[in-house]
Amino acid sequence: AQSVSQHNHHVILSEAASLELGCNYSYGGTVNLFWYVQYPGQHLQLLLKYFSGDPLVKGIKGFEAEFIKSKFSFNLRKPSVQWSDTAEYFCAVNVVTGGGNKLTFGTGTQLKVEL
Amino acid sequence: EPEVTQTPSHQVTQMGQEVILRCVPISNHLYFYWYRQILGQKVEFLVSFYNNEISEKSEIFDDQFSVERPDGSNFTLKIRSTKLEDSAMYFCASGVGSSYNEQFFGPGTRLTVL
């Protein structure tokens, strides 16, 4: 069964700092990869997704992620964070073949951006 | 913009009671899901539903759980006899199609079992 690891559980940054959140998955086949964000008091919403093609994907609000197949990684980046980026970030994987549609989530990373 | 909605936002129940969590998926979506998140743990898949039947379920989704789409709009999760360990945030999600499509999540129902 696939699993997803997010190594940073809590991250605190100052505004304008750069962000990189790690995500690794454990399945060797074809996967779709997602980053979801949950702002305080709100529901999970999609930041970005990778299905195929260019391994560098751009999402909403200036976020991007790079799929590195050889490292089984899909790290999330943002060059300059804002206070409004304070939220919890979840990496998720969906196995394309024989895995159904279910998403397997990482444990989440709580990001706090200080002014 | 269409959204997935869930009711209630918070449900408190006694151990052994039945609860029904309700979801209204986005109207043109065909795939429906329930996930849960126990406090401090990861979001876990429970069940997926397509074409009026369960298409996949996890080990968590035992005989105490059932899902139903009683009409054209609602999608419900029933827990027959709640246990303390069922306390969690339950998320409903819906999607247009297969694994290549995004799943849209509702705001969640916080279930507290006393």
Contacts between the chains, C-beta under 8 A, distances in Angstrom:
chain1	res1	chain2	res2	distance
A	32	B	99	5.8
A	32	B	100	6.5
A	34	B	102	7.6
A	36	B	105	7.5
A	42	B	107	7.1
A	43	B	4	7.7
A	43	B	91	7.4
A	43	B	105	5.1
A	43	B	106	5.9
A	43	B	107	4.1
A	43	B	108	6.4
A	44	B	43	7.7
A	44	B	91	6.8
A	44	B	105	4.0
A	45	B	105	7.2
A	46	B	102	5.2
A	46	B	104	7.9
A	49	B	102	6.4
A	51	B	100	5.6
A	90	B	42	8.0
A	90	B	43	6.5
A	92	B	43	7.9
A	94	B	99	4.8
A	95	B	99	7.6
A	96	B	99	5.8
A	96	B	100	7.9
A	99	B	99	7.1
A	100	B	48	6.3
A	100	B	55	6.5
A	100	B	56	4.1
A	100	B	99	7.3
A	101	B	31	5.9
A	101	B	33	7.4
A	101	B	48	5.6
A	101	B	55	7.4
A	101	B	56	7.3
A	101	B	95	6.9
A	101	B	98	6.3
A	101	B	99	4.9
A	101	B	103	7.6
A	102	B	33	7.2
A	102	B	45	4.2
A	102	B	48	5.9
A	102	B	56	5.9
A	102	B	58	7.6
A	103	B	35	7.5
A	103	B	43	7.8
A	103	B	45	6.4
A	103	B	103	6.3
A	104	B	45	6.9
A	105	B	35	7.9
A	105	B	42	5.0
A	105	B	43	4.1
A	105	B	44	7.4
A	106	B	42	6.3
A	107	B	41	7.2
A	107	B	42	4.5
A	108	B	42	6.7
A	108	B	43	7.7
